[in-house]
Amino acid sequence: MIAVNIVGASVLCIMLLFVFTKKGKNTSDYWLIAVIGLLASYFLIDLWIQHGLTHTNLIIRSLLAPYLFASFLTYAALLLDEGHRLRKKWWWFGLYAVIWTVILLTDFSVSDYTLADLKEIYNTPTTANKILFIIHDVFNVGALFWLLSKTKDYDQTLKNNYSDITQVNLQWLKNFIWTYLMLKFTVFLAWGALGLGIATSIADIRPVFNIWFVVLMIYLSYHGIRQYAVAEFYDYDPANKSVVLKADKPGQKYQSSTLSDDDLKELQTQINQLFEEELLYLNAELKVHDLARKLEVTTHKISQTLNSQAGLTFYDYVNQYRVNHFKKLLIDPTKQKFTILGLGFDSGFNSKASMNRIFKQLAGITPKEYQSQSSASSEETSQG
């Protein structure tokens, strides 16, 4: 247990240093610092407890968990927020932490716990404490599922506004949330093990969870340091309402739109014509705002048209053109001296990973496989 705490605290302090030294820190970075700092403090308090349990270190340790989770919720919500700003509507993130603080401080102020009582509370919580812990875990699970719903909205928003989302997508956050959820369900199993007597005290299972938390926090810190905010990457201007990151959810009707069916068809024709004549998709950083500005319409109307007429988001629409252009380059005899990656960049992709992923999603095979199959087919035709 002591070794786990020492290693955990040391690793987290190193990650904390990396975040502190990140250039151009924004609001979410400071909340990430809070998350890492609180968990590192959790391990350090545990080390303190190993050297002697007191009222002070037990109270501090008991308060850390709810505030740690509230800080994580705030950090994740900031990543998903259009303006990367704190919102008053997030007050509920810290609700359980405040309630737990009042209950805990009231309990310790009116109860005269002895050292033996403290050891009992630390290793084998009372029924009342178990209930509060379970309520906290249920709150955590509910909040994590809420976060997952927000990541889906965020993904839809990105795809309605940008043709490339490599630098700002949050798949890693979804992976983190799902892993965190699995950990929470494991916690429920642990409580069941305690209730059935399979485990005699929390001390039997605590090291396993501590190791998991360290691994999760390293993953969170690594991606948190690398993560761009949409506002940073695309120079988001809060005053420019046409680029505001509030996407229409899948299947949602554009009830406020004044566009008729004929208007939608005409605008779709204009979009198609513009893409085919000016090859806008070759711009790797193309945004829906760029298209709206050329056609002198709002971004909302562009999104509505693509969603209703083509059944696609702006991201999918643009990348269809890129893949089709890429296919032509791959089988063009005059382009065979160029690398596949170079041809991908010439088609509007800005990274090898996104190029391969998107091409395979739309074509069913990789660019290299497509080129090989096309070459083989050409040889058979010429021989026949």
N, C-alpha and C positions, 0 to 999 in steps of 0.2 A: 504494500500500500504506500509506504513512504517513498519507495523508488519511483512508483507511478506518478506521485505528486511532484517529485523533484524534476523528473523528465518533462512532465506536462507543463509545469510552470516555466521551465527553462526554454522549451520550444516556443511557448506562447510569447515569452518576453522577446525572443528573436523575431517572431512574426510582428510583434508590436513595433519593434525597431524599424522593420521594413516599411510598415505603413506610415510611421512618423517621418521617414526620409523620402516618402513619395512626393514628387514635385506636383504643384498645382492641386493640392488637396481641396476637396469640396465638402459639403455638409455630410454626405454619406460616409466619407472617409473618417470623419471624426466620430461618427456613430460606430463605425467598424472598430475604431480604437477603443471605444467604450465597451463593446462586446468582448473583444480580446482581453482587455484589462480586467473586466469583471470575472471572466473565467480563470485568468491567471491568479487573481486574488482568491478565488474559490480554492484553488490548489494550495496556495500559500497558507490560507486559513486552516486548511486540513492539516498541513504540516505543523502549524501552531498547536492544533488540537492534539496531535500525536504526542506532543511534548507536555501536554497538560490541559485538560478540559476546564474551561471557566465559563462563567455566565456571558462574559463579553464575546469571546470567540465563537461560542455557540449561537448567540444572537446574530452576529455579523454573518456567519456562514448560512444561517437559515434565511436571511434576507437576500442573499446574493442571487439565488436561483430565479425568483420571480422578476427581479430587476434585470437580470441577464437576458431573459426571454423578451421582456418589454423592449430592451435595447435592440435586440435582433429584429423584432417586428418593425421598429422604427427604421432601422437600417435597410431592410428589405423593401419597405414601403417607399422610402426615398429613391431607391433604384428604379422603382416602377412608376414614380411620379413624373408627370410631364415637365414641371418646372424645377424639379429637384429641390423642393422646399418643404419644410415642416408644415403639417396641416392640423388645424384644431380638431378636425373630425377624427383624428387618431387618438383622442384622449383615452379611449377604452383599452389601448395597448397596456397601459400601466394600472388598470383598474384592480386586477387581482393583487398586484404588488402592493398597492396602497392598503387594500383590505387586509392582506396578510400581515403587513407592518403593524396596523392598529391592533389586530388580534394578538400577535406575538408579543408586542410591547406591553399590552394590557395584561396578558397572561403572566409575564415575568415580573410585572410590577405588583401584582396582587398575590402571587404564589411565592412561597419561601422554599425554593428548590435547593436541596443539598447537592453535594458533589455526586453522591450515589444516584440521585434523581436525574442529574444531568447526563450521566453515563447511560442510564436507562433510556432517556429520551433520544440520545444520539444513536444508540445501537438498535433500540426497539421502540419506535414511536408509539404513542398512545393511540387508541382508536380514533379519538378526535383529530389527532395530527394526521393519521392515515387518511381520514376522510378529506381533510384540507389538501393533502398532497395529491389525492386522486382527483379532486376538483380542479386543482392546478393543471394536472396532466390532461384532463378533459378540455380545459380552456385552451391549452397549448395545441391540442389536436384540432380543435375547431378553428383556431386562428391560422394554423398551417394550411388547412383546406381553403380558408378564405384567401390566403396568399396565393395558393395554386390557381384559384379562379382569376385573381388579378394578373397572374403571369399570362394567362390565356388572352385576356383583354389586351395586355401589353403587346403580345405577339401579333394580334390582329391589327393593332394600331400601327406597329412598325411596318407591316406588310401593306397597309393602306397608304403609307407615306413615303417609303423608301424602297429603292431597287436593290440595295445591298444592306444587310443587317448584321454582317459578320462581326463587326466591332462592338455592337450594342445589344446583341441578343443575350437573353438570360437563361439559356438552357442549363447552364451550370447551377443557377439558383434553384431551378426546378429539381435538378438532381439532388441538391443539398436538402431541399424540403422533403422529398420522398424518403431520403435516408433518415432524416430527422424523425419523420413519421414512423418509420420502421423501428427506430430506437424507442420512441414513445410507446408503441404497442408492446415492445419487449419489456418496458417498465411495468405495464399492466400485468404481464405474465409474472414479473418479479414480485409484484404485490400479491398475486395469487399464490406464488410459491411460499411467501412469508405466511399467508393465511392458512395454507395447508401444512405448514411445518416443514416443508422441503428445505427451506432456508431458515436458519434460526435467527438471523439478524441482518440488518442492512449492510453491516461490515462484510458479510459474505459475498455480496454482489456488487458493492460500490466500486472496486477497482476496475471491473469490466466496463462499467459505464464511463468511468473517468478516461479510460483509454479511448473509447469511442468518441468522447467529446473532444479529445485532443486531435484525433484524426480529422473529425469534421471541421474543427476550427482551422486546421492547417489548410484544408481544401477551401474553406470560406475566405481565409486571408489571402491565399494565392490568387484566387479569381477576383477578390475584392480590390486588390492592388492593380490588377490588369484592367479592370472594368472601366469602360468609358460611360459617361452619362450621355444620353441623347443630346442634351443641351450643349455639352462640350464638343461632341464629335460632329454635329451638324450645325453648330453655331446658332442654336435655337434662339429666336427673338420672341420674348413673351408678348410684345406689342403686335407681332404679326399673327393675327388670328387665323390666317389661312393655313398655317402650318401647325396649329395647336394639336397636341397629341391626345385627341379624344376620338377614338375610333368607334364606328358603328359596329355593334356586335353582329356576329354571323346570323343572317336571317332577319335582322332588324329592318323594318321598312323605313324608307326616307319620307316620313309623313309630312315633314315641313317643306319638302322640295316643291318647286313650281314647274319642274320639267315634266312634260307630257311624254308619252311613249314615242311620239315622232321626234321630239327634241332629243330624247336619249339615243335613238337610232342615228340621228344626224351627228350628234356629238361623238358617238362611237366611230362613225365613218371618218370624222375629222381626226380623231386620235390615230386610227389605223393609217390614214394617209400620211400624217405627220411622221409616224414611226418608220414607214416604208420609204419616204422621200428624204427625210433628214437623218435617219439612222440614230435617233436620240439614245437608243439603248446601248450604244457604244460608249457612252459616258458612264463610267463605273460608279459615279456618285450621283446619278440622276435621282431627283426627288419629285414627288407629285407636284410640289410647288412650281418646279421648273416647267412642267407640262401645262399646268394651269395658267401660268404667266404667258406662255406662248399662245394659248387659245383664248386668253382673256376671260376666263371663267374661274369660279372658286374651286378649291381643292375638293370641297364637299361634292360638287357636281361631277368632278372627274371620278371620284371614288364610287359615287352612285351609279354612274354609267358603266364602269368596268364591272362592278359587282352584279348589276342587273342584266347587262347586255352580254358581257363575256363570261360572267360567272367566275371572275377572277379578282384577286386583290391586285393592286398596282405592282407589287413585288413579283407576283406570279406572271402577270401580263408581260412585264419587261423581260423577265428571264426566259420566257418562251421565245421571244425574239432573239435573245442572246444565244440560246441553244441552237436555234435554226441557223443563225449566222455561223456559229461555231461548226456545225455539221458541214456547211458548204466549204469552209476553209479546210477542214480535215480531209476532204476528198478532192480538193483542188490540186492537180498535179504541180502547179507552179508554186504551191505553198509547202511542198514536202520537205524542203530544206530547213524549214523552221520547226522549232520544238512545239510539242502539243501545248505546253504551258504558255509559250509565246503567242500561239494562236488563240488560246483562251483569253489572254489579256487583250488581244486585238478584238475580241468579241464582246468586251465590256465587263468581264469578270476581273476582280482585283485580288484574288488569292487562289492558290491551288486547291485548298480544301473546299471552298465554296463552289469552285468550278466543277470539281468532280462530283460533289454531293448533288448539286442542282441538275447537272447533266444526267446523272444516273437516275434521279427521280423522274425526269421527263422522258428520257430515251430508254431507260431500262438497262442500259449497259454503260460502261465507262467510256470516256473519249478515246482511249487507246484501243479498246475492243471495237468501238464503232469504226475507227480508221482501219483497223486490221480486216474487219469483215467487209468493208467497202472495197478495200484493195483486192481482197480475194475474189469478191464478186466481179470486179472489173476485169481481172485476169481470166476468169472463167468465160466471161462474155467475149473477150478478145480472141480467146483460143477457139471458142465455138464458132 
